[in-house]
């Protein structure tokens, strides 16, 4: 009897040992070796960070597909494939970020002056090149932070479900990064502080943990019996709002889809922000997909609260039709970006003033409107043939379209044989405990984020707090997680109410990460590389 008990305990002890963390440890060791070789052999011996991110994205999508399939047909092979391919994606993701660090240093020969007049150099010269200069850099770190947290939790077989939800979200973050483009940007001198990598590094890890808590909360609600259609209605609201708010390229009144063109060049590209040009054929498809999402949302609400079988059927039909139109709209958009050249011919005379003001810059206030109009007209006549549409033209709009497609696809997938999914998920108490632990870690990370941000702000701008949009957004997100912990510890909240709280907290984090940088101008607008 004693021997049988020992035999039963040994596998559990092995699960707690170092080998169970190999999917986390091996990518870090591999990255260290890659970075050392890259530093020694130079840039020509390895792909650049953009190629590594593309490979990492492919790995994340492959791992997500394996782990999603495992929800309906639990299989150890699928679990292992999902875990190790995710680990491989983590390796490429982390390596790309470190390659970017090396590239930033080599770009300036590892010498950065703090004072151009006196020639004073950074004492922390190596630390100064940590790649946290724009939204692209942060997105890479956000992605590997979320994957790192996923692998730490999913080392146990009963937690492998986590990647099925986190990895699609991580893939979306990397897609946004790819759309933004991996060009290096010159950091404003006022922001070049040793507090920058500390502050932004804490932000990326905190955001990653918050993403994991969101994923666990969604799976908890599915396990707890929440109707997929009710979740679909909530997704519909957020996706319609996102398409109308974040996708500033879409005009619901004219059913047009407009992008800012760019001028490509050897040193990168120049985004022509004042110029918005209609992409032919895309607007009607986007408008139809939004209309179908509204029909889906209303129908799912009727089913959730009135148990109308007909409403459920109509909602699922609208969901499937919306998926088709969304995919068609995205396909048409990328086709136009691929094939259309010289798109400046689509501009009309109403945009000459904005272009002229953009060209004049700070001197625009001293010029007459007629001069600005003439300047814009002359500039367009000279550069119209160079303008093209590109994924870097409007990265957030394109990412919003793809995010809507992925979110609706997840609802369609989870609505298929939902009971099988619930059976494959671990005990509800286990998932509730995981939410609590990850929210606690995110709360602590966001607290450190606020403190380090205040110190950095005082060093750069001479004040600890200025109610800047990004500062306020981070504070509100932290307060949301504080509310979760307070209601749980002081009032005994758990289960669905706490899961909803965690969902709201992550949505506020996303708004801080993306919405504030893109929608609300402020001192942190540099982070989006969108000014």
C-alpha positions in Angstrom: 0.0 0.0 0.0 2.8 2.4 0.9 4.6 1.6 -2.3 1.5 2.4 -4.4 1.1 5.7 -2.6 4.7 6.6 -3.3 4.3 5.7 -7.0 1.3 8.0 -7.1 3.1 10.9 -5.5 6.2 10.7 -7.7 4.5 12.0 -10.9 3.2 14.9 -8.8 6.6 15.7 -7.5 8.0 15.6 -11.0 5.4 18.1 -12.1 6.8 20.5 -9.4 10.4 20.1 -10.5 12.5 22.1 -13.0 11.7 19.9 -16.0 8.1 21.1 -15.9 9.3 24.7 -16.6 11.4 23.7 -19.6 9.0 25.4 -22.0 9.8 28.7 -20.2 13.5 28.1 -19.4 14.6 26.8 -22.8 13.4 29.8 -24.9 15.2 32.2 -22.5 18.5 30.1 -22.8 18.0 30.0 -26.5 17.5 33.7 -26.7 20.7 34.3 -24.7 22.7 32.2 -27.2 21.1 33.9 -30.2 21.8 37.3 -28.8 25.4 36.4 -28.1 25.9 35.0 -31.6 24.1 38.0 -33.2 26.4 40.4 -31.3 29.5 38.5 -32.4 28.6 37.7 -36.0 26.8 40.9 -37.0 23.4 41.6 -38.6 24.1 39.8 -41.8 24.2 36.4 -40.1 20.6 36.4 -38.8 17.1 37.5 -39.9 16.1 40.9 -38.7 13.6 41.4 -35.8 10.7 41.8 -38.3 11.3 38.3 -39.8 11.6 36.8 -36.3 8.2 38.3 -35.3 6.6 36.9 -38.4 7.8 33.4 -37.4 6.8 33.9 -33.8 3.3 35.0 -35.0 3.0 31.8 -37.1 4.0 29.7 -34.0 1.4 31.4 -31.8 -1.4 30.8 -34.3 -0.4 27.2 -34.7 -0.2 26.6 -31.0 -3.6 28.3 -30.5 -5.2 26.0 -33.2 -3.8 22.9 -31.4 -5.0 24.0 -28.0 -8.4 25.1 -29.3 -8.9 21.7 -30.9 -7.9 20.1 -27.6 -10.9 21.7 -26.0 -13.3 19.5 -28.0 -11.0 16.4 -28.3 -8.7 16.4 -25.2 -5.5 14.7 -26.3 -2.0 14.7 -24.7 -0.4 15.0 -28.1 -2.3 18.2 -28.9 -1.5 19.6 -25.5 2.2 19.0 -26.0 2.2 20.4 -29.5 0.4 23.5 -28.3 2.7 24.0 -25.4 6.0 23.5 -27.2 5.0 25.4 -30.3 3.9 28.2 -28.0 7.4 28.0 -26.3 9.0 28.2 -29.8 6.9 31.3 -30.5 8.1 32.8 -27.2 11.7 32.2 -28.2 11.2 34.0 -31.6 9.2 36.8 -29.9 11.8 37.4 -27.2 14.7 37.1 -29.6 13.2 39.7 -31.9 13.0 42.1 -29.1 16.6 41.6 -28.1 17.7 41.8 -31.7 16.0 45.2 -31.8 17.9 46.2 -28.7 21.2 45.4 -30.5 20.0 47.1 -33.7 19.2 50.3 -31.8 22.7 50.3 -30.3 24.5 49.6 -33.5 22.5 52.3 -35.2 24.3 54.9 -33.0 27.5 52.8 -32.6 26.5 52.3 -28.9 27.2 56.0 -28.1 24.4 58.3 -27.1 25.0 61.8 -25.9 23.0 63.4 -23.1 24.3 66.9 -24.1 25.1 67.7 -27.7 27.0 70.9 -26.7 29.3 69.5 -24.0 29.5 66.0 -25.6 28.6 64.3 -22.3 27.7 60.7 -22.7 25.3 58.4 -20.9 26.8 56.5 -18.0 24.1 53.9 -18.6 24.9 53.8 -22.4 23.9 50.1 -22.9 20.7 50.4 -20.8 19.8 53.5 -22.9 19.1 51.4 -26.0 16.4 49.2 -24.4 13.8 49.1 -27.2 10.9 51.0 -25.6 10.6 53.9 -27.9 7.2 53.5 -29.5 4.1 51.3 -29.7 5.9 48.7 -31.8 8.5 48.0 -29.1 5.9 47.9 -26.3 3.7 45.5 -28.4 6.6 43.0 -28.7 7.2 43.2 -25.0 3.4 43.0 -24.2 3.2 39.8 -26.3 6.2 38.0 -24.8 5.0 39.1 -21.3 1.6 37.5 -21.8 3.2 34.4 -23.3 5.7 34.1 -20.4 2.8 34.3 -17.9 0.8 31.7 -20.0 3.7 29.3 -20.0 4.3 29.7 -16.3 0.7 28.7 -15.6 0.2 26.2 -18.3 3.1 24.0 -17.3 0.5 21.8 -15.6 -1.7 19.7 -17.8 -4.9 20.9 -16.2 -4.0 24.5 -17.1 -3.2 23.9 -20.8 -6.6 25.3 -21.8 -5.2 28.8 -21.1 -3.3 29.1 -24.3 -6.5 28.5 -26.3 -7.6 31.9 -25.2 -4.4 33.9 -24.6 -2.5 33.0 -27.8 -5.2 34.4 -30.2 -5.0 37.7 -28.2 -1.2 37.6 -28.3 -1.3 37.1 -32.0 -3.5 40.2 -32.4 -1.0 42.2 -30.5 1.8 41.1 -32.8 -0.4 41.8 -35.9 -0.8 45.3 -34.6 3.0 45.5 -34.2 3.6 44.3 -37.8 1.2 46.9 -39.1 2.9 49.6 -37.2 6.3 48.7 -38.8 9.7 48.0 -37.2 11.4 51.3 -38.2 13.5 52.8 -35.5 12.4 56.1 -34.2 14.4 58.9 -32.5 13.4 59.2 -28.9 12.8 62.8 -27.7 15.7 63.7 -25.4 13.4 64.6 -22.6 12.3 60.9 -22.4 15.8 59.4 -22.6 16.1 58.3 -19.0 17.1 55.1 -17.2 13.6 55.2 -15.8 12.1 54.6 -19.2 13.0 50.9 -19.6 12.1 50.3 -16.0 8.7 51.9 -16.3 7.8 50.5 -19.7 9.2 47.1 -18.9 6.9 46.9 -15.8 4.0 48.0 -18.0 4.6 45.3 -20.6 4.7 42.5 -18.0 1.7 43.9 -16.1 -0.3 44.2 -19.3 0.7 40.6 -20.2 -0.5 39.3 -16.8 -3.7 41.3 -17.2 -4.3 39.6 -20.6 -3.9 36.2 -18.9 -6.4 37.1 -16.2 -8.9 38.2 -18.9 -8.5 34.9 -20.7 -9.1 32.9 -17.6 -12.1 35.0 -16.8 -13.7 34.3 -20.2 -13.1 30.6 -19.8 -14.5 30.7 -16.3 -17.7 32.2 -17.5 -18.0 29.5 -20.1 -17.4 26.8 -17.5 -19.9 28.5 -15.2 -22.7 28.1 -17.8 -22.9 31.6 -19.2 -24.6 31.4 -22.6 -22.2 31.8 -25.5 -24.9 34.0 -27.1 -24.9 36.4 -24.1 -21.1 36.6 -24.5 -21.6 37.1 -28.2 -24.0 40.0 -27.5 -21.3 41.7 -25.4 -18.7 41.1 -28.0 -21.0 42.6 -30.6 -21.4 45.8 -28.6 -17.6 46.2 -28.1 -16.8 45.3 -31.7 -19.3 47.7 -33.2 -18.1 50.4 -30.8 -14.5 49.6 -31.7 -15.1 49.7 -35.5 -16.8 53.1 -35.1 -14.4 54.6 -32.6 -11.0 53.1 -33.2 -11.4 52.6 -36.9 -11.5 56.3 -37.7 -11.1 55.4 -41.4 -14.7 54.2 -41.6 -17.5 56.7 -42.2 -20.9 55.2 -41.4 -22.8 58.0 -43.1 -21.1 57.7 -46.5 -20.2 54.0 -46.2 -16.6 54.9 -47.2 -13.3 53.5 -45.9 -10.4 55.9 -45.9 -6.7 55.5 -45.2 -3.8 57.8 -44.8 -1.4 57.2 -47.6 2.4 57.0 -47.1 5.5 57.9 -49.1 7.8 54.9 -49.1 11.5 55.6 -49.0 14.9 53.9 -48.4 15.0 55.2 -44.8 11.5 54.0 -43.9 8.3 55.8 -44.8 6.5 59.2 -44.4 2.9 59.0 -43.2 0.8 61.7 -44.8 -1.6 62.1 -41.9 -3.6 65.1 -43.1 -4.6 63.3 -46.3 -7.4 60.7 -46.1 -8.3 58.9 -49.3 -11.2 56.5 -49.9 -10.2 52.9 -50.7 -12.6 51.7 -53.4 -14.9 48.8 -52.6 -14.1 48.4 -48.9 -16.6 50.8 -47.2 -19.8 48.9 -48.3 -18.4 45.6 -47.0 -17.4 47.1 -43.7 -20.9 48.8 -43.4 -22.7 45.5 -44.1 -20.6 43.6 -41.5 -21.4 46.3 -38.9 -25.1 46.0 -39.7 -25.0 42.2 -39.4 -23.1 42.6 -36.1 -25.9 44.8 -34.8 -28.5 42.2 -35.9 -26.5 39.5 -34.2 -26.2 41.5 -30.9 -30.0 42.3 -30.7 -30.9 38.7 -31.5 -28.5 37.3 -29.0 -29.9 39.7 -26.3 -33.4 38.5 -27.1 -32.3 34.9 -26.8 -30.3 35.5 -23.5 -33.2 37.2 -21.7 -36.3 35.8 -23.4 -35.0 32.4 -24.4 -36.3 32.9 -28.0 -35.1 30.0 -30.2 -35.9 32.0 -33.3 -33.8 34.9 -32.1 -30.9 32.5 -31.4 -31.2 31.1 -35.0 -31.2 34.6 -36.5 -28.3 35.7 -34.4 -26.1 32.8 -35.5 -27.0 33.4 -39.1 -26.1 37.1 -38.8 -22.9 36.1 -37.1 -21.9 33.8 -39.9 -22.8 36.3 -42.6 -20.9 39.0 -40.7 -17.8 36.8 -40.6 -18.1 36.4 -44.4 -18.4 40.1 -45.0 -15.7 41.0 -42.6 -13.3 38.6 -44.3 -14.3 39.9 -47.7 -13.7 43.5 -46.5 -10.3 42.7 -45.1 -9.4 40.8 -48.3 -10.5 43.7 -50.5 -8.6 46.2 -48.4 -5.3 44.2 -48.6 -5.9 43.6 -52.3 -6.2 47.4 -52.8 -3.1 48.1 -50.8 -1.2 45.5 -52.8 -2.3 46.6 -56.3 -3.1 50.4 -56.1 -0.2 52.8 -56.8 -0.2 56.6 -57.2 -3.2 56.9 -55.0 -2.7 60.6 -54.7 -5.0 61.0 -57.7 -7.9 60.2 -55.4 -7.4 63.4 -53.5 -9.7 66.3 -54.0 -9.3 70.1 -53.6 -10.9 70.1 -50.1 -7.7 68.6 -48.7 -5.2 71.1 -50.1 -5.5 73.3 -47.1 -4.7 70.5 -44.6 -1.8 69.4 -46.7 -0.4 72.9 -47.0 -0.7 73.4 -43.2 1.1 70.1 -42.7 4.0 71.1 -45.0 4.3 74.6 -43.4 4.6 73.2 -39.9 5.1 75.8 -37.2 5.2 78.6 -39.8 1.6 77.8 -40.9 0.2 80.4 -38.4 2.0 83.1 -40.2 0.7 82.3 -43.7 -2.5 83.2 -45.4 -5.1 80.4 -46.1 -4.6 81.0 -49.9 -0.9 80.3 -49.5 -1.5 77.1 -47.6 -4.0 75.9 -50.2 -1.5 76.7 -53.0 1.3 75.0 -51.1 -0.8 71.8 -50.6 -1.9 71.8 -54.3 1.8 72.1 -55.4 2.9 69.4 -53.1 0.2 67.0 -54.3 1.0 67.6 -57.9 4.6 66.8 -57.3 4.1 63.7 -55.0 0.8 62.2 -56.0 2.5 59.5 -58.0 4.6 58.4 -55.0 1.7 57.9 -52.6 0.6 54.4 -51.8 -1.6 52.6 -49.3 0.2 50.4 -46.8 -0.5 48.4 -43.7 1.6 51.0 -41.8 -0.8 53.8 -43.0 -3.4 53.2 -40.4 -2.2 50.3 -38.2 -4.8 50.6 -35.5 -7.7 50.7 -37.9 -6.4 47.5 -39.7 -5.8 45.8 -36.3 -9.4 46.7 -35.3 -10.8 45.1 -38.3 -8.9 41.9 -37.7 -9.7 41.9 -34.0 -13.4 42.1 -34.8 -13.0 39.1 -37.1 -11.1 37.1 -34.5 -13.5 37.9 -31.7 -16.5 36.9 -33.8 -14.8 33.8 -34.9 -14.1 32.8 -31.3 -17.8 33.2 -30.5 -18.7 31.0 -33.5 -16.1 28.4 -32.4 -17.2 28.3 -28.7 -20.9 28.0 -29.7 -20.1 24.7 -31.3 -20.7 21.8 -28.8 -20.2 24.1 -25.9 -20.8 21.3 -23.4 -17.7 19.5 -24.6 -15.7 22.6 -23.9 -17.1 22.9 -20.3 -16.3 19.2 -19.6 -12.7 19.7 -20.7 -12.1 22.7 -18.6 -10.7 22.3 -15.0 -12.8 22.7 -11.9 -14.4 26.1 -11.5 -12.8 26.6 -8.1 -9.4 26.2 -9.7 -10.1 28.8 -12.4 -11.5 31.2 -9.8 -8.3 30.9 -7.9 -6.2 31.5 -11.0 -8.1 34.7 -11.7 -7.5 35.9 -8.1 -3.7 35.2 -8.4 -3.3 36.8 -11.8 -5.3 39.9 -10.9 -3.2 40.2 -7.7 0.0 40.1 -9.7 -1.4 42.6 -12.3 -2.5 44.9 -9.5 1.0 44.9 -8.0 2.6 45.5 -11.4 0.3 48.4 -12.2 1.1 49.9 -8.8 4.8 49.8 -9.6 4.0 51.2 -13.0 2.3 54.2 -11.5 5.2 54.9 -9.0 8.0 54.5 -11.6 6.0 56.6 -14.1 5.7 59.4 -11.5 9.4 59.4 -10.8 10.2 59.4 -14.5 7.7 62.2 -15.1 9.3 64.3 -12.3 12.8 63.8 -13.9 11.6 64.6 -17.4 8.9 67.2 -16.9 9.4 68.5 -13.4 6.2 67.1 -11.9 5.1 63.8 -10.5 1.6 63.9 -11.8 -0.1 66.0 -14.4 -3.4 64.2 -15.2 -2.1 63.3 -18.7 -4.4 60.9 -20.5 -2.1 58.0 -20.2 -1.5 58.6 -16.5 -5.2 58.8 -15.8 -5.9 55.7 -17.9 -3.3 53.7 -15.9 -4.7 55.0 -12.6 -8.3 54.0 -13.6 -7.1 50.5 -14.6 -5.3 50.1 -11.3 -8.4 51.2 -9.4 -10.5 48.6 -11.3 -8.2 45.8 -10.1 -8.1 47.4 -6.6 -11.9 47.2 -6.7 -11.7 43.5 -7.6 -9.4 42.7 -4.7 -11.4 44.9 -2.2 -14.7 43.3 -3.1 -13.2 39.8 -2.9 -11.3 40.3 0.4 -13.6 42.6 2.3 -17.0 41.4 0.9 -16.3 37.9 -0.1 -17.1 38.3 -3.8 -16.1 35.4 -6.0 -17.4 33.6 -9.1 -19.1 35.5 -11.9 -19.1 38.9 -10.2 -15.4 38.8 -9.7 -14.8 37.4 -13.3 -16.8 40.4 -14.7 -14.6 42.7 -12.6 -11.5 41.2 -14.1 -12.9 41.6 -17.6 -13.5 45.3 -17.1 -10.0 45.7 -15.6 -8.4 44.3 -18.7 -10.6 46.4 -21.1 -9.3 49.5 -19.2 -5.7 48.2 -19.6 -6.3 47.9 -23.3 -7.7 51.4 -23.5 -4.6 52.6 -21.7 -2.3 50.7 -23.9 -3.9 51.6 -27.2 -6.8 53.9 -27.0 -5.1 56.6 -25.0 -2.1 56.6 -27.2 -4.2 56.8 -30.4 -7.4 58.7 -29.5 -6.3 61.2 -26.7 -3.4 63.5 -27.4 -1.0 64.1 -24.6 2.6 63.8 -23.4 2.5 60.0 -24.2 1.4 60.3 -27.8 4.9 59.5 -28.9 4.3 55.9 -27.7 2.0 55.2 -30.6 4.3 56.6 -33.3 1.2 58.2 -34.6 1.7 61.9 -34.3 
